[in-house]
């Protein structure tokens, strides 16, 4: 996963309502439509739809049409890849790049 992908997912996950929507979808597994999510939250259906779209665009959830309903579910594969990528990224922050260190010393 590239840094752009990590940033996209972080932005999508950076809102408490979206985290709650993920929790709701994860508990229901499949066959969860926008109205089901709206029933669990004290938000308008249009607001929930907007949050679902952000999660969908980031690839965190997927949509499956079933008749006139769109059902949503969490993409665990995408979240697992994100988890690994963030772990790798954060562990890399602790290491120093000697070439950058030398550049900083030369500039002093």
Secondary structure, 3 states (H helix, E strand, C coil): CCHHHHHHHHHHHCCHHHHHHHHHHHHHCCCEEHHHHHHHCCCCHHHHHHHHHHHHHCCCEEEEEECCEEEEEECHHHHHHHHHHHHHHHHHCCCCCHHHHHHHHHHC
